[in-house]
């Protein structure tokens, strides 16, 4: 069993007990990174508690040979999608998917996640077509944050409280 699988199996119940979801486990270059989430956001207290609990468990089980750095973080704007439930919650979102080698079609797929279930996903591409993939064909996937600037009329001028952009009252 890979290090990430052992850590996932060990850390997932600890995260559940703390009240956060373990989204991802990465181990690369001596850094063990756990990505946790909660529907209302992840507090620093929750991150600290996960760090303490996982650190204790790792010290007890010793699943990683040698030294490493443990990082516990929230996913930020672009969230990794690994499990079917992650994909199901992301339906309607922009996604970027990379398939495993040997799958027909482009290895990089991006568009709007239209469907997701226990078998796989459907992504609506920019050309309007839909690409379906089984979960076992997906190497990596994440949501994509689409940034749209505020209209100029909102950035310049007054906000709703009669205050201009620098915070001064207008017409005083």
N, C-alpha and C positions, 0 to 999 in steps of 0.2 A: 504494500500500500504506500502511495506517495506521501511525502511529508504534509502536503496541503490537505490531503484526504484525512490523515490522522488528526491534524489540528482541527479541521472542520468538525469531525466527529466528537472531538473533545470539547471544543469551544461552543458549539451550537446550543447544547443544553444549558451551559452557563449563561449565554446571552439571553436565552428564553427566560431563565430565572430572573435576570436583571430587568427584563422587559424590553429588550431590543432584538432586532433580527440580524443575524449574521448573513450578510449578502455575499461576501467574497473573502477568500483566503489566498494570499499570494506569498510565495517564498522565493526571493531572488536576490542574489548578491549579498547574502548575510542579513537580509531584512525580511522579517515576517510581518506582513501587513494584514490586518483584519479590518474589513469594512463593515460597519454596523449601521442600522437605520431604525427609525421609528416614525410612524405616520405624523407625529407632531414635531419631528426633529429630534436630534440627539443632543442631550445636554453634556456639558463638560463633566458633570458628576457621573453620568452613565459611562462615558468613555473611560474615566478614571477607575470606576468599579470593574468594568470589563478588563481593563489592563491588569488590575490587581488579581482578579479571579483567574484569568487565563495564565498569567505569569506563575501563580501558585501551582496550577494544574500542570503546566509545562515542567516546572521544577520537580514535581512529584513523578510524572510519567517519563520525562526525559526523551521526547520523541525526535529531538533535533540534535545531532552530534555537533560538538563544537560550540562556538559563541555565535550569537545573533542579536539583532536589535528588534524588539517588538514595537510595532506601531499599531495603534487602534485609531481609526478615523471614521468620519461620516462620508457618505458617497459624494457629496457636493451636487452640482447641477446635473452632471452627466453620470448616470448610475449604471453599474454593471448589471447585466442580465444573464443569469446563469441557470436558474431553476425555472420550471414551467410557471410557477406562481409569480415570479418576477416579470415574465413576459405578459402574463394575464393582466397584471396591474398596469402595465405600460401600454396597453391597447389604446390607440389614438395618438401616441407619441411618435416623434421622429426617432428613428433608430439607425445605428450603423452596425452591420453584421459582417463578420469574416467567417467564411466556411472553411472546413477542413480541405486539404488538398484532394483532388480527384473527383470533386463534385462538378457536374455539368454546369456551365454558365460561369459568370464572373464570380470570383472569390469574394469580392467586396460588394455588399448589397446595402443600399441606404434608401430610406423612404419612410412612409408612415406605417407603423405596425397596425394592421387591420384585424388580424385574428391571432389567437394564441390559445392552445389547449395542451393537454398532456402529450399529444403526439407531435406537435410542431407549431410553426408560425406562418403567417402570410403577411408579406410586406408589399404595400402599394408603391411602385417605383415612380420616378418623375415622369416617365412616358405614359403612365396610366395603367401599365400592366401590373400583374400581381405575381410575386415570386413566393413559392411555398418551400419551406425547408423543415425537415425533421430535426428534432433537438440534437440527435447524434451527428448531424451534418454541420452543426455550428461550433466553430472553434472559439470565437469571442463575440460578444454583443454588448451594446450599451445604448442608453438613451442619448440623444443629441440635443443640447440646449440650442434653441433657435433664438438669436438675439435680434430684436427689432427695436430700433431707436424710438424714443417718444416723438410725437409730431412736434414740429417747431413751435406751433402755437402754445403747446404746453410748456416747453422748455423756456421760451421767452415770455415775458409778460407776467401776469398775475396768476397766483394760485387761487383757490376758491375762497380763501380768507381775506382777500384784498391785500396780500403781501406780495411784493415783487421778488424775483429770484434771490437777491442777496439777503432777504429777510426784513427789509424795511417796509413800513406801512406806505401804501400808495396814496397820494393826495394829501399828505400831512403838511 
